[in-house]
Amino acid sequence: MTMPLDRVIEILGSQEELAARLGIKSPSITGWRNRNRIPSERCLALEEVTGGQVTRYEMRPDVFGTAPAEARAA
């Protein structure tokens, strides 16, 4: 199973591109990968940069819960 962060990086083309879009340094993202946890405060921005292809609900169901029915149907 592909992890949500890996999908975000795949969509954007590289970890460096993701870091640039968020205005952070690439090692921060490496830390997220090592901890296998995306900071909840970054989930909305990641959802936005992927055009909703990766949702906050996928990234952090412990914080955002399950996707609303209309989002799952899309």
Backbone torsions as a table, in degrees:
resi	resn	phi	psi	omega
1	MET	NA	131.3	178.9
2	THR	-79.7	132.6	179.7
3	MET	-75.1	148.6	-179.3
4	PRO	-54.1	-41.2	-179.5
5	LEU	-63.9	-39.5	177.4
6	ASP	-62.9	-38.0	177.4
7	ARG	-65.4	-41.2	177.7
8	VAL	-59.6	-48.2	-179.3
9	ILE	-62.4	-41.3	178.6
10	GLU	-62.3	-42.6	179.9
11	ILE	-62.7	-42.4	-177.1
12	LEU	-83.1	-17.7	176.1
13	GLY	104.5	-28.1	178.4
14	SER	-167.2	159.4	175.6
15	GLN	-64.8	-36.0	180.0
16	GLU	-64.3	-39.0	177.5
17	GLU	-65.2	-41.2	177.1
18	LEU	-61.3	-46.9	179.1
19	ALA	-58.8	-43.5	-179.9
20	ALA	-62.4	-42.4	-179.3
21	ARG	-66.4	-30.5	179.2
22	LEU	-89.7	-11.1	-178.5
23	GLY	72.3	34.5	179.0
24	ILE	-128.4	174.6	179.0
25	LYS	-90.3	145.6	-177.8
26	SER	-55.7	-37.0	178.8
27	PRO	-59.5	-25.0	176.3
28	SER	-62.7	-40.9	179.8
29	ILE	-69.4	-36.3	175.1
30	THR	-58.6	-40.5	177.0
31	GLY	-61.4	-40.2	177.3
32	TRP	-61.7	-41.7	179.7
33	ARG	-64.5	-44.6	-178.8
34	ASN	-63.0	-36.4	178.9
35	ARG	-86.9	-7.8	-177.5
36	ASN	53.9	43.2	-178.3
37	ARG	-154.3	124.4	176.1
38	ILE	-89.0	131.1	177.2
39	PRO	-58.1	132.7	-175.8
40	SER	-59.0	-31.0	-179.1
41	GLU	-71.4	-9.7	178.3
42	ARG	-99.2	-11.5	-173.1
43	CYS	-62.1	-41.7	-179.5
44	LEU	-64.6	-40.1	177.9
45	ALA	-65.1	-40.0	178.9
46	LEU	-66.8	-39.8	176.7
47	GLU	-60.7	-41.3	-179.6
48	GLU	-66.5	-46.6	-176.7
49	VAL	-68.4	-19.4	176.6
50	THR	-95.6	4.0	-178.9
51	GLY	63.0	29.0	178.8
52	GLY	82.7	5.1	178.7
53	GLN	-68.8	-28.0	173.4
54	VAL	-124.2	122.4	-173.4
55	THR	-100.7	160.0	176.0
56	ARG	-58.2	-31.5	-179.0
57	TYR	-68.2	-34.6	176.4
58	GLU	-73.0	-40.9	-175.3
59	MET	-70.4	-43.8	-175.5
60	ARG	-141.0	70.5	178.3
61	PRO	-63.1	-21.8	177.9
62	ASP	-68.8	-23.0	179.9
63	VAL	-102.3	-46.5	-172.2
64	PHE	-97.4	-8.6	-179.1
65	GLY	77.3	-161.9	178.5
66	THR	-87.4	156.7	-178.9
67	ALA	-64.8	140.6	174.0
68	PRO	-58.1	153.0	-176.2
69	ALA	-53.4	-40.8	-178.4
70	GLU	-67.9	-30.1	177.8
71	ALA	-73.3	-36.7	178.9
72	ARG	-68.5	-31.2	-178.0
73	ALA	-76.5	-19.1	-175.5
74	ALA	-71.9	NA	NA
